[in-house]
Amino acid sequence: MPAHANDLAEVLAEAFRLFSRGVADRRSPFRTPTIATAGPDGAPSARTMVLRGFDPAARRVMLHTDRRAGKLVNLAHTPRVSVHVYDARAALQVRLSALAQVHVDDAVARAAWGAGVPAGRACYAISPAPGTEVPAPPPAPSDTEAGFANFAVLALTFDVLDWLWLDHAGHRRARFAWAADRSLRAAWLVP
Ligand SMILES: Cc1cc2nc3c(=O)[nH]c(=O)nc-3n(C[C@H](O)[C@H](O)[C@H](O)COP(=O)(O)O)c2cc1C
């Protein structure tokens, strides 16, 4: 049995370890979480994004995107986000409920842009805007600097972490919820 099987503190430590590893390990399922937002009409939409940063002390997940993307319209209306990761090999699902902050043309965006690779930066120079209907697939952009105006960092601060681990000896579900005063309530839930 892993240490987290019967210990809530170990569950949280393991969840944080997995997110931290996801930033660096391209093969980790935590590298590509599903990010769900709600549209102005309340309709949910979900998409895969790359985990760019994880700060356990701040309970923060960092993502990069194009400010022209549909998800930014959703976030302007409803800044709440659901993050979902499924690790098939570990039979593990982790979900976060988070508040999103969008960084465009500020110190956070500049630092993230500077740390990126040229090929990644070029994506943000695509024209017209992502999601626009076009008669044929557009050529890949090559300008590595013009895209900064379109570059956005999403900083997601989560206040709930839901853990579900399926095991033949007994499934485990745990919920961690942080109050506004940062106090943590941790509990096992019926899986
Ligand atoms: C493996 C993978 C990684 C992706 N990473 C990102 C990402 O880091 N940021 C992003 O904005 N879109 C990323 N996408 C594209 C999104 O899934 C989505 O199609 C796009 O952002 C448009 O979403 P929207 O119209 O809901 O804004 C990725 C797609 C895949 C398949």
Ligand as a Chemical Component Dictionary entry (heavy atoms), coordinates in Angstrom:
data_LIG
# 
_chem_comp.id                   LIG 
_chem_comp.type                 NON-POLYMER 
_chem_comp.pdbx_formal_charge   0 
_chem_comp.three_letter_code    LIG 
# 
loop_
_chem_comp_atom.comp_id 
_chem_comp_atom.atom_id 
_chem_comp_atom.alt_atom_id 
_chem_comp_atom.type_symbol 
_chem_comp_atom.charge 
_chem_comp_atom.model_Cartn_x 
_chem_comp_atom.model_Cartn_y 
_chem_comp_atom.model_Cartn_z 
_chem_comp_atom.pdbx_ordinal 
LIG C1  C1  C 0 -1.496  18.248 -26.343 1  
LIG C2  C2  C 0 -2.179  19.596 -26.424 2  
LIG C3  C3  C 0 -1.683  20.642 -25.705 3  
LIG C4  C4  C 0 -2.276  21.897 -25.790 4  
LIG N1  N1  N 0 -1.773  22.927 -25.039 5  
LIG C5  C5  C 0 -2.370  24.124 -25.088 6  
LIG C6  C6  C 0 -1.906  25.200 -24.263 7  
LIG O1  O1  O 0 -0.949  25.052 -23.460 8  
LIG N2  N2  N 0 -2.537  26.389 -24.353 9  
LIG C7  C7  C 0 -3.606  26.588 -25.191 10 
LIG O2  O2  O 0 -4.144  27.691 -25.212 11 
LIG N3  N3  N 0 -4.080  25.593 -25.970 12 
LIG C8  C8  C 0 -3.482  24.374 -25.937 13 
LIG N4  N4  N 0 -3.962  23.353 -26.725 14 
LIG C9  C9  C 0 -5.107  23.618 -27.622 15 
LIG C10 C10 C 0 -6.399  23.628 -26.824 16 
LIG O3  O3  O 0 -6.740  22.291 -26.472 17 
LIG C11 C11 C 0 -7.566  24.275 -27.579 18 
LIG O4  O4  O 0 -7.844  23.563 -28.740 19 
LIG C12 C12 C 0 -7.273  25.730 -27.939 20 
LIG O5  O5  O 0 -6.591  26.384 -26.873 21 
LIG C13 C13 C 0 -8.558  26.504 -28.247 22 
LIG O6  O6  O 0 -9.400  26.428 -27.117 23 
LIG P1  P1  P 0 -10.584 27.493 -26.869 24 
LIG O7  O7  O 0 -11.205 27.770 -28.198 25 
LIG O8  O8  O 0 -11.490 26.801 -25.912 26 
LIG O9  O9  O 0 -9.960  28.725 -26.281 27 
LIG C14 C14 C 0 -3.382  22.096 -26.633 28 
LIG C15 C15 C 0 -3.890  21.013 -27.347 29 
LIG C16 C16 C 0 -3.306  19.783 -27.246 30 
LIG C17 C17 C 0 -3.882  18.640 -28.046 31 
# 
loop_
_chem_comp_bond.comp_id 
_chem_comp_bond.atom_id_1 
_chem_comp_bond.atom_id_2 
_chem_comp_bond.value_order 
_chem_comp_bond.pdbx_ordinal 
LIG C1  C2  SING 1  
LIG C2  C3  SING 2  
LIG C2  C16 DOUB 3  
LIG C3  C4  DOUB 4  
LIG C4  N1  SING 5  
LIG C4  C14 SING 6  
LIG N1  C5  DOUB 7  
LIG C5  C6  SING 8  
LIG C5  C8  SING 9  
LIG C6  O1  DOUB 10 
LIG C6  N2  SING 11 
LIG N2  C7  SING 12 
LIG C7  O2  DOUB 13 
LIG C7  N3  SING 14 
LIG N3  C8  DOUB 15 
LIG C8  N4  SING 16 
LIG N4  C9  SING 17 
LIG N4  C14 SING 18 
LIG C9  C10 SING 19 
LIG C10 O3  SING 20 
LIG C10 C11 SING 21 
LIG C11 O4  SING 22 
LIG C11 C12 SING 23 
LIG C12 O5  SING 24 
LIG C12 C13 SING 25 
LIG C13 O6  SING 26 
LIG O6  P1  SING 27 
LIG P1  O7  DOUB 28 
LIG P1  O8  SING 29 
LIG P1  O9  SING 30 
LIG C14 C15 DOUB 31 
LIG C15 C16 SING 32 
LIG C16 C17 SING 33 
# 
